[in-house]
Amino acid sequence: MSVFTTVTAEDLGPFLKRYSIGSLLELKGIAAGITNTNYFVTTTHGRYVLTLFENLAADELPFYVNLMAHLAHHGIAVAAPIANLDDQYVDVLNGRPTLLVQCVPGTVVDEPNATQCAEVGEMLAQMHLAARSYRGQMSNPRGADWWNVTAPQLFDLMDKADAEQLRAELSLQAEHHFDGLPQGVIHADLFRDNVLLNGDHVGGFIDFYYACNDTLLYDLAITLNDWCVTESGDIDSERASALLQGYQAVRTLQADEIAAWPVLLRAAALRFWVSRLYDFHKPAAGEMTFAKDPLHFQRVISAHAERQDFWL
């Protein structure tokens, strides 16, 4: 965790009395996550994950938390939130907005196989369909408007050739608009560390705190750019084909989506190239942060630019 709020068993005892999940057996910190503090909580009724939000305020959480509850209600493999005795999902612990969710089965897989990629694609499509009836609205805070404002702050801090490539990529994206493609609620950050796999099956999607309303195909591109990427930034064709086949077994892509696919793959990589560049060059003051390599998604964009086969 990059930011900590300490929770002890003594803190958690009174907190758990506001829930119907039994009494505490074990409290264990989770050494993962960038913006929130997480603990495993084992009680006499089962195992849960406790999240204390370090940056989001309580009034910012309903979109995400209610989305998780909605998806769980429709059978999507997600960590379902637990309501307290006042029928509220969001509570407060040690001065932080706090959420308890069910602990879903599985582990993070760093090197997924084609079968696992197909399962992720299938569940992502099911999630997109299930979210059609969700009434919450959240504009994408890290879409084109954001990267067009953020990237110019970085040009002078970058190698000249890299800055020129970034400018060119921004210009390419400015020529395209995707409002006419199918829209809906997207996860927007479905990397390998946000999916727990139980063998070859999806145990659960987690960490919905970048979820928003945007182009469904953009969500698929974000997912493929992580699940099917190689160390060189190229895409493993077997895994990519499997993920796309899994997705389209549930939701068939339209002709206009297929036409937009190559550019959206680059848009999905651009979003994370810019965010990693910003975290690298302008780290947040007062936080212990681990800046991920921004060059990774630069390589992904370069690989997409050179490809002719996009697996559709």
MIKETI-956676 format. One line per field, with one value per residue (C-alpha): residue in one letter; x, z, y. Coordinates in steps of 0.001 Angstrom, whole numbers, padded with zeros to 6 digits, m for minus. Each point is the difference from the previous one (the first is absolute). Example, Ala and Ser with C-alpha at 12.3 -4.5 7.8 and 13.67 -1.06 7.14 Angstrom:
BEGIN
aa <- (a_s)
x <- (012300_001370)
z <- (007800_m000660)
y <- (m004500_003440)
END
This chain:
BEGIN
aa <- (m_s_v_f_t_t_v_t_a_e_d_l_g_p_f_l_k_r_y_s_i_g_s_l_l_e_l_k_g_i_a_a_g_i_t_n_t_n_y_f_v_t_t_t_h_g_r_y_v_l_t_l_f_e_n_l_a_a_d_e_l_p_f_y_v_n_l_m_a_h_l_a_h_h_g_i_a_v_a_a_p_i_a_n_l_d_d_q_y_v_d_v_l_n_g_r_p_t_l_l_v_q_c_v_p_g_t_v_v_d_e_p_n_a_t_q_c_a_e_v_g_e_m_l_a_q_m_h_l_a_a_r_s_y_r_g_q_m_s_n_p_r_g_a_d_w_w_n_v_t_a_p_q_l_f_d_l_m_d_k_a_d_a_e_q_l_r_a_e_l_s_l_q_a_e_h_h_f_d_g_l_p_q_g_v_i_h_a_d_l_f_r_d_n_v_l_l_n_g_d_h_v_g_g_f_i_d_f_y_y_a_c_n_d_t_l_l_y_d_l_a_i_t_l_n_d_w_c_v_t_e_s_g_d_i_d_s_e_r_a_s_a_l_l_q_g_y_q_a_v_r_t_l_q_a_d_e_i_a_a_w_p_v_l_l_r_a_a_a_l_r_f_w_v_s_r_l_y_d_f_h_k_p_a_a_g_e_m_t_f_a_k_d_p_l_h_f_q_r_v_i_s_a_h_a_e_r_q_d_f_w_l)
x <- (000000_001274_m002103_m000805_m002738_000750_m002872_000320_m002194_m001097_m001112_m001865_m001983_m002502_m000124_m001081_m002840_m001652_m000129_m001505_003172_001051_002962_003623_002373_002850_001020_002763_001288_000075_003257_m001647_m001817_001218_m002587_m001890_000768_m001247_m000270_m001196_m002575_m000856_m003003_m002058_m002204_002630_002750_m000341_002085_m000036_000899_000763_m000087_002944_m001009_m003684_m002511_m003131_m002234_002142_m000440_m003672_000524_002705_m001471_m003525_001438_001717_m003242_m001913_002430_000022_m003811_000153_002402_003237_003066_000848_000790_m003511_m000236_m001409_m002578_000101_m002987_m001117_m000120_002983_002899_002417_000954_002821_003002_002955_m001087_m000179_m003010_m000059_m001486_m000292_m000318_m000236_003310_m000163_001948_003205_003362_001653_001669_003014_000359_m003501_m000647_m002395_m002799_000178_m000023_m003119_m001704_000875_m001337_m003241_m000534_000802_m002706_m002458_000898_m000684_m003418_m000914_000968_m002449_m002720_002219_m001234_003134_001927_003696_001928_003449_002407_002976_m001296_001078_m000665_002298_002899_m000158_000444_002514_002383_001169_001219_002445_001558_002871_000810_000289_002608_m000569_m000786_m002400_m001759_m000412_m001524_m002412_m001008_m000596_m002140_m002114_m000498_m001067_m002554_m001343_m001009_m002326_m003188_m001710_m003286_m001921_001291_m001871_000338_m000517_001641_003606_002510_002756_002841_m000468_003679_001189_000324_m003691_m001232_000166_000128_m001173_001876_m000987_m003226_m000673_m000376_m000733_000614_001240_000946_m002768_001184_000823_m003359_m001926_m002248_001878_000407_m000329_002650_002461_m000405_000740_003111_001278_m000464_001706_002945_000856_m001185_001527_003166_003564_003077_000890_m003360_m001296_m003197_m000097_m002329_m001230_m001056_m001463_m002091_m001231_m001003_m001862_m001732_m001090_m001388_m001790_m001569_m002167_m000056_000785_001877_m001658_001599_000763_001664_002211_000986_000896_001874_003594_m000257_m001729_002787_002386_m002350_m000092_003809_000264_m002111_002425_003117_m001038_m001028_003257_002022_m001774_000569_003670_000763_m002437_m000385_m002507_001634_000010_m000869_002147_m000756_001276_000038_m000592_002128_m001550_002062_m002028_m003103_002103_001267_m003567_m001032_003020_m000841_m003617_001164_002041_m002664_m002361_m001685_m002345_m001516_m003580)
z <- (000000_m000792_002648_003368_002556_002850_001264_003084_001320_002733_m002667_m001961_002866_000434_m003779_m000601_002489_m002640_m002323_000034_m000958_003331_002227_m000965_m000279_m002019_m001464_m002616_m002160_m003773_m001613_m003211_m001284_m000869_001365_002710_003165_m000010_002597_000006_002758_001110_002277_001382_m003113_m002730_m001671_m001233_m001320_001856_m002054_001491_m002665_000187_m002784_m000810_002317_001171_m002333_m002991_000652_m000781_m003762_000472_002964_m001370_m003317_001769_001774_m003294_m001808_002819_m000039_m003692_000563_m001103_001857_002099_003638_001226_002609_003455_001479_003685_002343_m001183_m003555_m001076_m001998_000844_003672_001826_001807_001412_m001794_m003439_m002150_000184_m001934_000781_m002930_m000323_m000613_m003450_m000782_m001987_m000410_m002322_m002959_m001442_m003076_m001192_m002609_m002950_001880_002847_m002458_m001646_003402_000787_m003386_000544_003501_m001211_m002660_002582_002235_m002820_m000609_003692_000493_m002670_002657_002457_000357_001460_m002159_000193_m002769_m000693_002036_m002036_m003526_m002931_001787_002824_m002122_m002223_003096_001772_m002805_m000824_003597_m000707_m003350_001446_002480_m002651_m002492_m003204_m002166_002608_000278_m003768_000017_002731_m001959_m003086_001947_001446_m003511_m001287_002751_m000557_m003501_001348_002029_001427_001321_m002625_001242_002674_003354_003565_003346_m000305_002553_m001608_001867_m000515_000219_001179_003586_000032_m000816_002283_m001870_001568_m002211_m003542_001104_001162_003759_000004_m001495_002639_000430_m001816_001065_m003549_m001321_m002084_m003024_m003274_m003196_000656_m002592_001823_003082_m002112_m001412_003489_001055_m003050_000307_003367_m000125_m003398_000040_m000189_001622_m003277_m000077_m002839_000315_000275_m002849_001620_003203_m001882_m002264_003001_001956_m002986_m000780_003635_m000097_m003329_001100_002191_m001801_m003718_m001099_m002584_m003304_001203_003115_m002099_m002133_003114_001735_m001110_001129_003275_000838_m000271_001983_002827_000056_m000209_003125_002079_m001674_001008_003546_000599_m001448_002345_003043_m000968_m000643_002475_002953_002641_002942_003360_m001288_m000329_m003582_m002438_m003478_m002653_m003143_m002469_m002849_000099_m001545_m002389_m001311_m000183_m002153_m002262_m000416_m000895_m002514_m001811_m000060_m002802_001789_002805_000708_m000955)
y <- (000000_003487_001792_m001543_000338_m002395_m002119_m002193_m002774_002425_002498_m002631_m001537_002870_000482_m003606_000367_002176_m003028_m003494_m001840_m001466_000777_000506_m002944_001535_003362_000049_002851_m000459_001097_001205_003025_003461_002434_m001896_m001968_m003595_m002754_m003569_m000414_m003524_m000367_m002835_000358_000104_002013_003578_002868_003302_003093_003410_002717_002372_002400_m000477_001674_m001792_002020_m001079_m003731_m000822_m000348_m002633_m001842_m000153_m001206_m002889_m000888_000217_m002272_m002547_000023_m000944_m002878_001654_m001264_003054_000681_000829_002788_m000778_002366_000930_m000202_003455_m001405_002104_m001364_002820_000378_001817_m001476_001933_003135_m001625_m000971_m003779_m002905_m003714_m002408_m003739_m001718_m001584_m003193_m000048_001681_002492_m001738_001780_m002221_m000918_m002656_000189_m001791_002486_002908_m001413_m000239_003625_001131_m001895_001436_003519_m000274_m001347_002953_002462_m001545_m000152_003644_001210_000212_001883_003590_001576_002459_000872_001727_m001413_002165_m001259_000149_002166_003295_m001072_m001221_003106_002169_m002233_m000965_003561_000322_m002838_000884_002031_m002783_m002702_m001060_001996_m003026_m001414_003359_000128_m003480_001055_003109_m002109_m002461_002806_001383_m003407_m000420_003530_m001076_m002694_000120_m003070_001414_m001968_m003344_m001983_001718_m001152_m000590_m001180_m001237_002113_m001737_m003738_m000893_m003406_001245_000930_m003505_m003020_m003292_m003234_m002447_000908_001676_003535_000089_003704_003424_002455_003675_001851_003457_001142_m001224_002513_000414_m000234_m002018_m003739_m000825_002267_m002222_m003064_001719_000873_m003619_m001483_002418_m001527_m003598_m000748_002120_m001301_001488_001739_001770_m002156_m001998_m003782_m000984_m003224_001718_002979_m002212_m001988_003098_001471_m003285_m000278_003519_m000411_m003266_002257_003371_000061_003089_002236_000931_003538_m001404_m002252_002990_002037_m002816_000800_003631_m000895_m002431_002940_002268_m002543_m000127_003801_000458_m002091_001362_003519_m000951_m001883_002874_002385_m002222_m000381_003676_001576_m002384_000997_001770_m001746_m003464_m003097_m000947_m002562_001523_m002635_000084_002484_m001406_m003211_001560_002038_m003339_m001318_002974_m000489_m003680_000800_002600_m002647_m002731_m000900_m002914_001072_m003465_000877)
END
